[in-house]
Amino acid sequence: MPKTIGTIRFLLFPLGKKYISDNERLETFEEAESIHHSLLKTYTQFGYNPIEVPKDEVQKRIDFILETLKKT
């Protein structure tokens, strides 16, 4: 899901090896990928420029977000 902080929108791609369907995530990994692409397309169509967080370990994703926020 996109995370919004002020006017910055982060979009996190689902992680394949760590993706698990559970009570909160009912969709399969393939469905989650499709949702991700739809969100990216929709945000772009409405003039937003979402920042895609790289596929990486959780801590590295957190570091990326924090570093990006420091630059704004």
A tleap script that builds the chain and sets N, CA, C and O, in Angstrom:
source leaprc.protein.ff14SB
mol = sequence {
  NMET PRO LYS THR ILE GLY THR ILE ARG PHE
  LEU LEU PHE PRO LEU GLY LYS LYS TYR ILE
  SER ASP ASN GLU ARG LEU GLU THR PHE GLU
  GLU ALA GLU SER ILE HIE HIE SER LEU LEU
  LYS THR TYR THR GLN PHE GLY TYR ASN PRO
  ILE GLU VAL PRO LYS ASP GLU VAL GLN LYS
  ARG ILE ASP PHE ILE LEU GLU THR LEU LYS
  LYS CTHR
}
set mol.1.N position { 0.835 -1.177 0.000 }
set mol.1.CA position { 0.000 0.000 0.000 }
set mol.1.C position { 0.877 1.236 0.000 }
set mol.1.O position { 1.971 1.229 0.563 }
set mol.2.N position { 0.393 2.308 -0.637 }
set mol.2.CA position { 1.153 3.542 -0.610 }
set mol.2.C position { 1.144 4.162 0.778 }
set mol.2.O position { 0.133 4.127 1.481 }
set mol.3.N position { 2.253 4.717 1.156 }
set mol.3.CA position { 2.367 5.433 2.425 }
set mol.3.C position { 2.495 6.911 2.091 }
set mol.3.O position { 3.324 7.284 1.261 }
set mol.4.N position { 1.695 7.754 2.721 }
set mol.4.CA position { 1.725 9.177 2.448 }
set mol.4.C position { 2.231 9.922 3.663 }
set mol.4.O position { 1.720 9.752 4.769 }
set mol.5.N position { 3.241 10.749 3.448 }
set mol.5.CA position { 3.753 11.638 4.478 }
set mol.5.C position { 3.808 13.001 3.822 }
set mol.5.O position { 4.647 13.233 2.951 }
set mol.6.N position { 2.931 13.909 4.223 }
set mol.6.CA position { 2.860 15.201 3.554 }
set mol.6.C position { 2.484 14.976 2.096 }
set mol.6.O position { 1.455 14.373 1.793 }
set mol.7.N position { 3.336 15.472 1.191 }
set mol.7.CA position { 3.067 15.282 -0.233 }
set mol.7.C position { 3.939 14.189 -0.840 }
set mol.7.O position { 3.912 13.985 -2.053 }
set mol.8.N position { 4.700 13.494 -0.028 }
set mol.8.CA position { 5.543 12.412 -0.523 }
set mol.8.C position { 4.748 11.115 -0.454 }
set mol.8.O position { 4.149 10.797 0.573 }
set mol.9.N position { 4.749 10.376 -1.547 }
set mol.9.CA position { 4.053 9.097 -1.581 }
set mol.9.C position { 5.044 7.990 -1.886 }
set mol.9.O position { 5.692 7.983 -2.933 }
set mol.10.N position { 5.151 7.054 -0.953 }
set mol.10.CA position { 6.029 5.914 -1.137 }
set mol.10.C position { 5.182 4.726 -1.571 }
set mol.10.O position { 4.105 4.485 -1.027 }
set mol.11.N position { 5.676 3.994 -2.549 }
set mol.11.CA position { 4.989 2.806 -3.022 }
set mol.11.C position { 5.955 1.639 -2.875 }
set mol.11.O position { 7.047 1.644 -3.444 }
set mol.12.N position { 5.536 0.638 -2.102 }
set mol.12.CA position { 6.400 -0.510 -1.838 }
set mol.12.C position { 5.936 -1.703 -2.657 }
set mol.12.O position { 4.785 -2.131 -2.563 }
set mol.13.N position { 6.838 -2.225 -3.452 }
set mol.13.CA position { 6.551 -3.402 -4.261 }
set mol.13.C position { 6.515 -4.616 -3.339 }
set mol.13.O position { 7.352 -4.725 -2.443 }
set mol.14.N position { 5.577 -5.521 -3.536 }
set mol.14.CA position { 5.538 -6.717 -2.681 }
set mol.14.C position { 6.799 -7.563 -2.878 }
set mol.14.O position { 7.290 -7.720 -3.996 }
set mol.15.N position { 7.300 -8.094 -1.789 }
set mol.15.CA position { 8.511 -8.913 -1.840 }
set mol.15.C position { 8.141 -10.372 -2.073 }
set mol.15.O position { 7.492 -10.991 -1.229 }
set mol.16.N position { 8.541 -10.913 -3.191 }
set mol.16.CA position { 8.171 -12.260 -3.603 }
set mol.16.C position { 8.502 -13.349 -2.606 }
set mol.16.O position { 7.622 -14.114 -2.212 }
set mol.17.N position { 9.764 -13.435 -2.187 }
set mol.17.CA position { 10.177 -14.527 -1.308 }
set mol.17.C position { 9.567 -14.409 0.083 }
set mol.17.O position { 9.385 -15.414 0.770 }
set mol.18.N position { 9.252 -13.193 0.499 }
set mol.18.CA position { 8.738 -12.980 1.848 }
set mol.18.C position { 7.233 -12.738 1.869 }
set mol.18.O position { 6.650 -12.545 2.936 }
set mol.19.N position { 6.603 -12.747 0.698 }
set mol.19.CA position { 5.173 -12.463 0.631 }
set mol.19.C position { 4.376 -13.657 1.129 }
set mol.19.O position { 4.601 -14.792 0.708 }
set mol.20.N position { 3.448 -13.387 2.024 }
set mol.20.CA position { 2.606 -14.433 2.589 }
set mol.20.C position { 1.157 -13.961 2.546 }
set mol.20.O position { 0.852 -12.847 2.972 }
set mol.21.N position { 0.273 -14.798 2.038 }
set mol.21.CA position { -1.156 -14.502 2.128 }
set mol.21.C position { -1.600 -14.894 3.530 }
set mol.21.O position { -1.281 -15.980 4.013 }
set mol.22.N position { -2.345 -13.989 4.184 }
set mol.22.CA position { -2.819 -14.271 5.537 }
set mol.22.C position { -4.158 -13.583 5.741 }
set mol.22.O position { -4.820 -13.234 4.763 }
set mol.23.N position { -4.571 -13.381 6.973 }
set mol.23.CA position { -5.863 -12.753 7.248 }
set mol.23.C position { -5.938 -11.309 6.773 }
set mol.23.O position { -7.023 -10.814 6.472 }
set mol.24.N position { -4.790 -10.625 6.703 }
set mol.24.CA position { -4.767 -9.237 6.254 }
set mol.24.C position { -4.501 -9.126 4.754 }
set mol.24.O position { -5.045 -8.244 4.090 }
set mol.25.N position { -3.678 -10.008 4.227 }
set mol.25.CA position { -3.333 -10.007 2.798 }
set mol.25.C position { -3.988 -11.220 2.153 }
set mol.25.O position { -3.425 -12.314 2.141 }
set mol.26.N position { -5.159 -11.014 1.629 }
set mol.26.CA position { -5.913 -12.125 1.055 }
set mol.26.C position { -5.484 -12.453 -0.365 }
set mol.26.O position { -5.719 -13.561 -0.846 }
set mol.27.N position { -4.849 -11.486 -1.047 }
set mol.27.CA position { -4.475 -11.699 -2.436 }
set mol.27.C position { -3.182 -12.533 -2.545 }
set mol.27.O position { -2.354 -12.566 -1.634 }
set mol.28.N position { -3.054 -13.190 -3.677 }
set mol.28.CA position { -1.833 -13.937 -3.966 }
set mol.28.C position { -0.724 -12.946 -4.316 }
set mol.28.O position { -0.982 -11.755 -4.490 }
set mol.29.N position { 0.493 -13.436 -4.417 }
set mol.29.CA position { 1.597 -12.552 -4.808 }
set mol.29.C position { 1.346 -11.961 -6.191 }
set mol.29.O position { 1.610 -10.781 -6.421 }
set mol.30.N position { 0.842 -12.769 -7.104 }
set mol.30.CA position { 0.567 -12.280 -8.455 }
set mol.30.C position { -0.492 -11.174 -8.429 }
set mol.30.O position { -0.380 -10.185 -9.153 }
set mol.31.N position { -1.501 -11.343 -7.606 }
set mol.31.CA position { -2.530 -10.300 -7.476 }
set mol.31.C position { -1.942 -9.041 -6.836 }
set mol.31.O position { -2.280 -7.925 -7.230 }
set mol.32.N position { -1.073 -9.221 -5.862 }
set mol.32.CA position { -0.428 -8.069 -5.219 }
set mol.32.C position { 0.426 -7.299 -6.221 }
set mol.32.O position { 0.457 -6.069 -6.193 }
set mol.33.N position { 1.115 -8.012 -7.101 }
set mol.33.CA position { 1.899 -7.350 -8.157 }
set mol.33.C position { 0.987 -6.539 -9.073 }
set mol.33.O position { 1.305 -5.405 -9.433 }
set mol.34.N position { -0.127 -7.118 -9.441 }
set mol.34.CA position { -1.082 -6.437 -10.312 }
set mol.34.C position { -1.633 -5.179 -9.633 }
set mol.34.O position { -1.763 -4.133 -10.269 }
set mol.35.N position { -1.950 -5.283 -8.356 }
set mol.35.CA position { -2.440 -4.127 -7.593 }
set mol.35.C position { -1.356 -3.041 -7.548 }
set mol.35.O position { -1.647 -1.858 -7.723 }
set mol.36.N position { -0.122 -3.450 -7.315 }
set mol.36.CA position { 0.988 -2.490 -7.274 }
set mol.36.C position { 1.070 -1.710 -8.592 }
set mol.36.O position { 1.167 -0.483 -8.586 }
set mol.37.N position { 1.032 -2.425 -9.712 }
set mol.37.CA position { 1.122 -1.763 -11.021 }
set mol.37.C position { -0.075 -0.848 -11.260 }
set mol.37.O position { 0.071 0.230 -11.837 }
set mol.38.N position { -1.244 -1.270 -10.824 }
set mol.38.CA position { -2.440 -0.430 -10.968 }
set mol.38.C position { -2.331 0.842 -10.129 }
set mol.38.O position { -2.704 1.924 -10.581 }
set mol.39.N position { -1.819 0.707 -8.907 }
set mol.39.CA position { -1.628 1.886 -8.051 }
set mol.39.C position { -0.642 2.861 -8.677 }
set mol.39.O position { -0.883 4.068 -8.704 }
set mol.40.N position { 0.469 2.334 -9.181 }
set mol.40.CA position { 1.473 3.188 -9.806 }
set mol.40.C position { 0.891 3.929 -11.007 }
set mol.40.O position { 1.096 5.133 -11.162 }
set mol.41.N position { 0.170 3.210 -11.845 }
set mol.41.CA position { -0.452 3.821 -13.020 }
set mol.41.C position { -1.473 4.883 -12.614 }
set mol.41.O position { -1.501 5.971 -13.188 }
set mol.42.N position { -2.304 4.569 -11.630 }
set mol.42.CA position { -3.345 5.510 -11.196 }
set mol.42.C position { -2.738 6.761 -10.577 }
set mol.42.O position { -3.148 7.873 -10.911 }
set mol.43.N position { -1.769 6.597 -9.682 }
set mol.43.CA position { -1.106 7.772 -9.097 }
set mol.43.C position { -0.526 8.659 -10.193 }
set mol.43.O position { -0.682 9.880 -10.160 }
set mol.44.N position { 0.141 8.042 -11.161 }
set mol.44.CA position { 0.767 8.805 -12.239 }
set mol.44.C position { -0.285 9.526 -13.076 }
set mol.44.O position { -0.092 10.684 -13.446 }
set mol.45.N position { -1.387 8.859 -13.376 }
set mol.45.CA position { -2.456 9.471 -14.163 }
set mol.45.C position { -3.039 10.700 -13.469 }
set mol.45.O position { -3.487 11.633 -14.137 }
set mol.46.N position { -3.037 10.709 -12.142 }
set mol.46.CA position { -3.587 11.839 -11.396 }
set mol.46.C position { -2.519 12.875 -11.042 }
set mol.46.O position { -2.763 13.768 -10.230 }
set mol.47.N position { -1.354 12.756 -11.641 }
set mol.47.CA position { -0.326 13.778 -11.482 }
set mol.47.C position { 0.606 13.590 -10.300 }
set mol.47.O position { 1.436 14.458 -10.029 }
set mol.48.N position { 0.490 12.489 -9.597 }
set mol.48.CA position { 1.403 12.229 -8.483 }
set mol.48.C position { 2.670 11.563 -9.014 }
set mol.48.O position { 2.657 10.917 -10.061 }
set mol.49.N position { 3.742 11.731 -8.284 }
set mol.49.CA position { 5.007 11.116 -8.652 }
set mol.49.C position { 5.465 10.227 -7.498 }
set mol.49.O position { 6.337 10.617 -6.721 }
set mol.50.N position { 4.880 9.037 -7.385 }
set mol.50.CA position { 5.228 8.178 -6.246 }
set mol.50.C position { 6.682 7.726 -6.302 }
set mol.50.O position { 7.251 7.535 -7.377 }
set mol.51.N position { 7.256 7.565 -5.145 }
set mol.51.CA position { 8.624 7.079 -5.034 }
set mol.51.C position { 8.542 5.586 -4.773 }
set mol.51.O position { 8.006 5.146 -3.756 }
set mol.52.N position { 9.078 4.818 -5.705 }
set mol.52.CA position { 9.059 3.366 -5.531 }
set mol.52.C position { 10.236 2.951 -4.661 }
set mol.52.O position { 11.393 3.200 -4.998 }
set mol.53.N position { 9.930 2.329 -3.563 }
set mol.53.CA position { 10.960 1.847 -2.644 }
set mol.53.C position { 11.554 0.579 -3.261 }
set mol.53.O position { 10.818 -0.340 -3.619 }
set mol.54.N position { 12.877 0.527 -3.385 }
set mol.54.CA position { 13.498 -0.639 -4.028 }
set mol.54.C position { 13.168 -1.949 -3.323 }
set mol.54.O position { 12.963 -1.994 -2.111 }
set mol.55.N position { 13.124 -3.007 -4.117 }
set mol.55.CA position { 12.960 -4.351 -3.556 }
set mol.55.C position { 14.258 -4.684 -2.834 }
set mol.55.O position { 15.318 -4.749 -3.457 }
set mol.56.N position { 14.183 -4.889 -1.559 }
set mol.56.CA position { 15.381 -5.162 -0.770 }
set mol.56.C position { 14.953 -5.688 0.594 }
set mol.56.O position { 13.766 -5.887 0.851 }
set mol.57.N position { 15.928 -5.907 1.456 }
set mol.57.CA position { 15.633 -6.319 2.820 }
set mol.57.C position { 14.842 -5.210 3.509 }
set mol.57.O position { 14.947 -4.040 3.141 }
set mol.58.N position { 14.060 -5.584 4.499 }
set mol.58.CA position { 13.195 -4.624 5.185 }
set mol.58.C position { 13.998 -3.443 5.728 }
set mol.58.O position { 13.610 -2.293 5.520 }
set mol.59.N position { 15.098 -3.700 6.412 }
set mol.59.CA position { 15.878 -2.607 6.990 }
set mol.59.C position { 16.403 -1.663 5.910 }
set mol.59.O position { 16.439 -0.450 6.118 }
set mol.60.N position { 16.804 -2.193 4.778 }
set mol.60.CA position { 17.291 -1.337 3.689 }
set mol.60.C position { 16.160 -0.502 3.097 }
set mol.60.O position { 16.378 0.628 2.661 }
set mol.61.N position { 14.960 -1.059 3.083 }
set mol.61.CA position { 13.808 -0.286 2.610 }
set mol.61.C position { 13.518 0.860 3.586 }
set mol.61.O position { 13.228 1.983 3.174 }
set mol.62.N position { 13.600 0.561 4.865 }
set mol.62.CA position { 13.391 1.596 5.881 }
set mol.62.C position { 14.443 2.684 5.729 }
set mol.62.O position { 14.119 3.871 5.751 }
set mol.63.N position { 15.693 2.288 5.575 }
set mol.63.CA position { 16.786 3.253 5.404 }
set mol.63.C position { 16.554 4.133 4.179 }
set mol.63.O position { 16.794 5.340 4.225 }
set mol.64.N position { 16.086 3.531 3.080 }
set mol.64.CA position { 15.801 4.291 1.865 }
set mol.64.C position { 14.742 5.358 2.124 }
set mol.64.O position { 14.893 6.507 1.709 }
set mol.65.N position { 13.683 4.975 2.806 }
set mol.65.CA position { 12.609 5.923 3.112 }
set mol.65.C position { 13.128 7.048 4.000 }
set mol.65.O position { 12.866 8.220 3.732 }
set mol.66.N position { 13.858 6.702 5.051 }
set mol.66.CA position { 14.375 7.723 5.969 }
set mol.66.C position { 15.338 8.663 5.257 }
set mol.66.O position { 15.288 9.874 5.475 }
set mol.67.N position { 16.210 8.129 4.411 }
set mol.67.CA position { 17.148 8.978 3.666 }
set mol.67.C position { 16.404 9.898 2.703 }
set mol.67.O position { 16.765 11.065 2.549 }
set mol.68.N position { 15.375 9.377 2.063 }
set mol.68.CA position { 14.579 10.206 1.155 }
set mol.68.C position { 13.889 11.326 1.901 }
set mol.68.O position { 13.833 12.456 1.416 }
set mol.69.N position { 13.359 11.024 3.081 }
set mol.69.CA position { 12.694 12.058 3.888 }
set mol.69.C position { 13.670 13.140 4.348 }
set mol.69.O position { 13.308 14.313 4.431 }
set mol.70.N position { 14.891 12.748 4.642 }
set mol.70.CA position { 15.902 13.735 5.059 }
set mol.70.C position { 16.206 14.740 3.953 }
set mol.70.O position { 16.567 15.883 4.234 }
set mol.71.N position { 16.063 14.320 2.701 }
set mol.71.CA position { 16.379 15.174 1.570 }
set mol.71.C position { 15.266 16.161 1.253 }
set mol.71.O position { 15.456 17.065 0.439 }
set mol.72.N position { 14.099 16.000 1.889 }
set mol.72.CA position { 12.975 16.885 1.561 }
set mol.72.C position { 12.814 17.969 2.596 }
set mol.72.O position { 11.917 18.804 2.481 }
savepdb mol mol.pdb
quit
